[in-house]
């Protein structure tokens, strides 16, 4: 019998790519999203598949989720639904608590009740905070600097507690800076590559905060979707927290040099003061995930950027 998987946050940037990846492997998927920040257009391809069931609902709404678990006997759940904006988590801490912690806890308990063996949880490199020295390994003490990061870390702790107590397979994936098609450039706090690509395409100058020498571990959403699929389906996965990153640092100035090749007519970048609280260097160590899932990020940065520019 074909296995069925639950994906929450299915209409989001990472969710929609993950759904397509699972469907592409011949698996059945039930996708849940409340469309708070997700977009139904992202699921156009998925919704054309007979193996996909679309449910518009809040992943924390037990009245909807319980019957879904009852009906489908999920082989695994990928929990991506979240309040995704760090600044919003400062403004709305109660909402952040509900969407980023309480919902993960409720889903984990449904997994236990209905024998859904594995829960893959979207955590974030934000849990490391500003103080750790890169490259970040999973063993360092996290120091969340925002309600968002605190809730992500607390959810990891809850899920790993259930893993130890009841044998749930809890895989907490700490995503670094994910980029690619369908990332929304609308907010000033959107991922820098989605903002830059959108502005270059429209012939507008981009703003670089600081000297541009800050570095990030940018990972393509295609790689992230593949990591999610592996974490969800691979046998013998050990509960724990895992970086999802490339292990390679790219500076904004290097990013700009690549953009100059893609958009030779673009106006020069403008500079502004560094953002308050900005981290200078963020880099992950991919070794643990490599050992557990044999996962290696494959999309070279320059190629991923070209794909993003073409999509826009
Ligand atoms: C990420 C989160 C952010 C969180 C932080 C802490 C995303 C999209 N953002 O930020 O919410 O607070 O981790 O872990 O995942 N930049 C520019 N010009 C722009 C936009 C950004 O120069 O128009 C710079 C930023 O100042 C930063 C770098 O680009 O130095 C990357 O910014 P961003 O994509 O927002 O990611 P993080 O700073 O890593």
Boltz pocket constraint, residues with backbone or C-beta under 6 A from the ligand:
constraints:
  - pocket:
      binder: B
      contacts: [[A, 84], [A, 85], [A, 86], [A, 87], [A, 125], [A, 126], [A, 127], [A, 176], [A, 177], [A, 178], [A, 188], [A, 189], [A, 190], [A, 191], [A, 192], [A, 193], [A, 195], [A, 196], [A, 207], [A, 208], [A, 209], [A, 210], [A, 214], [A, 216], [A, 252], [A, 275], [A, 278], [A, 279], [A, 282]]
      max_distance: 6.0
